Amino acid sequence: MRFLPFERPVPTLFFSLFLSFGLQAQDKGVTVTQDPKFEQMLNEKRKINSSITVNDRYKIQIYNGESENAKKTLTEFRKDHEQFDATIVFSTPTYKVWIGNFKSRIEAERNLAEVKKTYANAFLIKPNK
């Protein structure tokens, strides 16, 4: 392999140094303006996320099956029991209706006895993430 001779190293060096002095990074501060509604929405989301705890809480499962039936079960349950939180959880291939967010097993079992009057197949769970 043959190398071409580099005839003018000094002018090339000065030229490249001259160009590098002209280059500057972005040195001005960036100002971000955002809609105040965004911050409000973010705070609401944080509040909701902090109230949803899964690992250390007990729940009651009242339905396991198809999507449409899960939605019907959820709306029927919410009409009768407004004091409980209720949600639909998808776990392949079925939909589950979970209610409550109980700190202790005793509290969950008390409520399970009440729920079993309407939903005989209800049972207590402690879900993992």
GUFI-605604 format. One record per residue (C-alpha): residue number from 1; residue in one letter; x, y, z. Coordinates in nm, 3 decimals, padded with zeros to 5 digits. Layout:
[NUM,"A",[X,Y,Z]]
...
***
This chain:
[1,"M",[00.000,00.000,00.000]]
[2,"R",[00.138,00.334,-00.097]]
[3,"F",[00.092,00.654,00.107]]
[4,"L",[00.068,00.995,-00.048]]
[5,"P",[00.310,01.248,00.098]]
[6,"F",[00.158,01.518,00.315]]
[7,"E",[00.322,01.832,00.175]]
[8,"R",[00.178,02.114,00.386]]
[9,"P",[00.118,02.003,00.746]]
[10,"V",[00.164,02.345,00.909]]
[11,"P",[-00.095,02.543,00.703]]
[12,"T",[-00.344,02.257,00.734]]
[13,"L",[-00.293,02.249,01.111]]
[14,"F",[-00.346,02.625,01.143]]
[15,"F",[-00.652,02.613,00.920]]
[16,"S",[-00.811,02.332,01.126]]
[17,"L",[-00.734,02.516,01.454]]
[18,"F",[-00.887,02.833,01.311]]
[19,"L",[-01.207,02.645,01.223]]
[20,"S",[-01.225,02.481,01.566]]
[21,"F",[-01.218,02.822,01.741]]
[22,"G",[-01.518,02.927,01.538]]
[23,"L",[-01.721,02.626,01.653]]
[24,"Q",[-01.907,02.666,01.978]]
[25,"A",[-02.144,02.447,02.166]]
[26,"Q",[-02.491,02.564,02.251]]
[27,"D",[-02.416,02.795,02.537]]
[28,"K",[-02.748,02.976,02.575]]
[29,"G",[-02.999,02.858,02.832]]
[30,"V",[-03.305,02.680,02.708]]
[31,"T",[-03.640,02.807,02.824]]
[32,"V",[-03.923,02.556,02.819]]
[33,"T",[-04.275,02.688,02.824]]
[34,"Q",[-04.554,02.445,02.889]]
[35,"D",[-04.923,02.466,02.927]]
[36,"P",[-05.030,02.492,03.294]]
[37,"K",[-05.291,02.224,03.226]]
[38,"F",[-05.009,01.980,03.158]]
[39,"E",[-04.869,02.027,03.508]]
[40,"Q",[-05.218,01.987,03.655]]
[41,"M",[-05.272,01.667,03.457]]
[42,"L",[-04.932,01.535,03.565]]
[43,"N",[-05.016,01.599,03.931]]
[44,"E",[-05.347,01.417,03.892]]
[45,"K",[-05.170,01.121,03.732]]
[46,"R",[-04.918,01.111,04.017]]
[47,"K",[-05.202,01.113,04.270]]
[48,"I",[-05.379,00.827,04.091]]
[49,"N",[-05.061,00.623,04.055]]
[50,"S",[-04.975,00.662,04.422]]
[51,"S",[-05.319,00.536,04.522]]
[52,"I",[-05.288,00.226,04.302]]
[53,"T",[-05.074,-00.018,04.490]]
[54,"V",[-05.068,-00.377,04.386]]
[55,"N",[-04.810,-00.573,04.580]]
[56,"D",[-04.906,-00.500,04.938]]
[57,"R",[-05.284,-00.492,04.899]]
[58,"Y",[-05.557,-00.753,04.883]]
[59,"K",[-05.831,-00.755,04.620]]
[60,"I",[-06.143,-00.956,04.553]]
[61,"Q",[-06.193,-01.110,04.211]]
[62,"I",[-06.559,-01.135,04.115]]
[63,"Y",[-06.535,-01.229,03.746]]
[64,"N",[-06.299,-01.405,03.507]]
[65,"G",[-06.393,-01.439,03.139]]
[66,"E",[-06.480,-01.245,02.823]]
[67,"S",[-06.450,-00.869,02.778]]
[68,"E",[-06.819,-00.788,02.729]]
[69,"N",[-06.929,-00.990,03.032]]
[70,"A",[-06.652,-00.831,03.238]]
[71,"K",[-06.779,-00.485,03.146]]
[72,"K",[-07.136,-00.582,03.236]]
[73,"T",[-07.025,-00.729,03.567]]
[74,"L",[-06.825,-00.416,03.647]]
[75,"T",[-07.116,-00.178,03.579]]
[76,"E",[-07.358,-00.394,03.778]]
[77,"F",[-07.117,-00.410,04.069]]
[78,"R",[-07.059,-00.033,04.069]]
[79,"K",[-07.435,00.029,04.084]]
[80,"D",[-07.475,-00.187,04.394]]
[81,"H",[-07.144,-00.122,04.573]]
[82,"E",[-07.027,00.236,04.530]]
[83,"Q",[-06.795,00.222,04.830]]
[84,"F",[-06.549,-00.017,04.657]]
[85,"D",[-06.293,00.060,04.390]]
[86,"A",[-06.342,-00.170,04.092]]
[87,"T",[-06.142,-00.228,03.777]]
[88,"I",[-06.100,-00.465,03.485]]
[89,"V",[-05.761,-00.630,03.444]]
[90,"F",[-05.659,-00.811,03.126]]
[91,"S",[-05.455,-01.124,03.175]]
[92,"T",[-05.414,-01.320,02.855]]
[93,"P",[-05.660,-01.455,02.739]]
[94,"T",[-05.922,-01.346,02.994]]
[95,"Y",[-06.053,-01.033,03.159]]
[96,"K",[-06.081,-01.016,03.536]]
[97,"V",[-06.290,-00.784,03.750]]
[98,"W",[-06.107,-00.691,04.069]]
[99,"I",[-06.263,-00.491,04.348]]
[100,"G",[-06.129,-00.324,04.657]]
[101,"N",[-05.787,-00.222,04.772]]
[102,"F",[-05.759,-00.371,05.119]]
[103,"K",[-05.458,-00.321,05.345]]
[104,"S",[-05.512,-00.627,05.559]]
[105,"R",[-05.638,-00.977,05.493]]
[106,"I",[-05.895,-00.948,05.773]]
[107,"E",[-06.050,-00.640,05.613]]
[108,"A",[-06.057,-00.815,05.276]]
[109,"E",[-06.221,-01.129,05.418]]
[110,"R",[-06.495,-00.922,05.588]]
[111,"N",[-06.578,-00.757,05.259]]
[112,"L",[-06.552,-01.088,05.074]]
[113,"A",[-06.832,-01.229,05.290]]
[114,"E",[-07.054,-00.935,05.189]]
[115,"V",[-06.965,-00.962,04.819]]
[116,"K",[-07.021,-01.339,04.812]]
[117,"K",[-07.391,-01.278,04.881]]
[118,"T",[-07.421,-01.140,04.528]]
[119,"Y",[-07.121,-01.299,04.354]]
[120,"A",[-07.092,-01.657,04.477]]
[121,"N",[-06.769,-01.726,04.285]]
[122,"A",[-06.581,-01.429,04.433]]
[123,"F",[-06.249,-01.503,04.599]]
[124,"L",[-05.964,-01.321,04.768]]
[125,"I",[-05.637,-01.249,04.584]]
[126,"K",[-05.311,-01.071,04.652]]
[127,"P",[-05.188,-00.986,04.301]]
[128,"N",[-04.828,-00.938,04.197]]
[129,"K",[-04.717,-00.672,03.953]]
***
